[in-house]
Amino acid sequence: MKELNIKARPNYQKDSKIVYEKFPSYDGLAGFEVIYDNVQQQNNPDLMFYIDPRIIFKPELEKELKVFEDTPKNVKARSVLVHEYTHLLQWGTYEELHLKHDYISHEVDFEMYVSQRIEFEAWATQAWYYLEHMALQELNDILELGLAEQETRKQLINRFCVLDGGKPIFKLV
């Protein structure tokens, strides 16, 4: 997050330890999701912290979490965790981060979904992690372009999507 200039909650050290929980019926987009049941100081991003945060995951992903060899499948699984950790660390009020009424689902418009601040930051950190482990030269090439912060993030996300077998999300000039 630091390398991408993404602001973290300064009070994150007060968070309880994250609990990882297999959730057989979970059908989320990437197989992992953070659950926030007990949030303290919800209206003050500088003081907010989580009690008993949980990351639920599909049981079939458990093996990838325990293997630290840098294969595409393992790095992809860990990059999704980086995405979820970013959500845990993001600066903002609880409502801003988790209860937005105008939140756009990935099922409605994928580019708009990724463009939302909370998702854009998480996708950028996920992309950075993936490229750092699977395509370091490409990460360095993007950083050497000297683009504005938002454009660098878009480049990272697009490259990650292509390396993961998909298409670029953003149209770049």
N, C-alpha and C positions, 0 to 999 in steps of 0.2 A: 504494500500500500504506500509505503514511504516513497519508493522510486517513482510511483505514478502520482504523487502529490494528492493522495486521497486521505482526507481527514478522519482520524480515528477518535472514538470516545476516550477522553483522558482518564475516565474512571473505570476502564475495563478490568483493571487489576482486582476490583472488588467482585467481579463475576465469580459465581461458583464454578467448580470444575465441570466441564462438559461431559455429559453422559451419552454414550453411543448405544443405540437400541435397534436391534433388528425388527423390522416391521413388515411381515410377509405380505400384507395387502396394500402396501404403499405403491402408488402408481404415478408418482411425480415425474417430471420431465427428465431429470438426470439421475434419479435413484437415491438422492440424499435431500434432506430438508431439515432446517433448524426449527425447533419448537420452543417458543418462549411462553412459559406458563406464569411466571412470576417476575414482573419487571418493577424495579424500584426507581423512583425519581423520573417517572415517565415523561414529564413535561420539561425537563432540564437536561439537554444533551451532554452538558459538561459533568453532570452528576449521575446520570442514568447508569444502572448496572442490572445484570440478570442473575436471578437465583434459580439454580437447577436448569440451565439450558440443556436441551437434548438435541442430538442429531439422530434422526431416524433414517434408516437405509434399507434397501432391498437386501435380503439375506444373500442373494447370489453375488453381491459386491464385496462380501466380507473378505474373500481371498485376496482381492486386489488391494485391500487396505493393509494386509499383513505382509505383502511382498513388496520389498523396496527396490527391486530391480527396475531400471528405467526402460520398461517396454511400453509401447504406445498405450496398451490397455491399462496398465498400472498407473502410468503418469496421468492418463485421462481421469481415472477415478480419484487420484489425489488432487488433481486440478479442480475437480468439482467440490472437493472438501475445502480447498482454498477459497472458492467462490462462497461457500457457506460460512467459512470463518470470517470473510470480509463482511458479510451481513451482520455477524455478531459484533464486529468491531466498528461498524459505520457510525459516524456522528449524525445525530438528528434526534428529534423527539420520537417517542414510541409511535405516535399517530403518523408522523411523517414517514417513518420507516416501515410500519407494518399495517396501518389501518387506512391507507389512502383510498378514498372512495373513487378516485379517477384512475386507479391502477389499471394498466392495460395488460391483459393476459397474453402469454405467448401464443395462445390459440386464436386470438383475434387479429393481431398484427405483430409479427415477430420483430421487425425492425423497430417499431414503436416500443415494444416490450423491452428490448435491449437498450433503447435510447433513454429510458427513464433513469434518473440519477442513481437510484439504489441498485438497479440491475446493471447499468453501464459501468459503475465502479467495480461491481463483483465480477462481471464478465472480463473487464480489463485485467484484474488481478489474476483471474483464472488463466487468461491467455498468456500473460507474462510468465506465470509458473510453467505452463506447458511448453512454451517456446524455450525457456531457460533450460529445461531438461531434455527436450527433443530436437530443438533447432536453434541452438545458441547463436550461430552466425546470423540467422534470419532476424533474431531479436536485436542483435547488435546493428544490423543493417537498418532496421526500422528506427532505432534510437539515433543513429548517425544522420538520419534525414533532417533532424533539427526542426521538426514540425511543431506546431502549437500543441498544447497538452491534449485537447479533445481529438485532434486529428491523429496524434500518436496512438491514443487509446483505440480509435477506430481501426487503424492499421493493424494493431496487435490482435484485435478481435477478429478481423477479417482473415488474417493469416492463420490464426488458430482454427477457425472454422474450416478453411481449406485443408489444412493438415489433418483435421479430424474427419475428412471425407465429405464435407458439406460445401456450401457455396458462401462467398462473402456476403455479409449482412448489409454493409454500408456501401453506398455509391460514393467513390472518392474522386476528387478532381485532380 
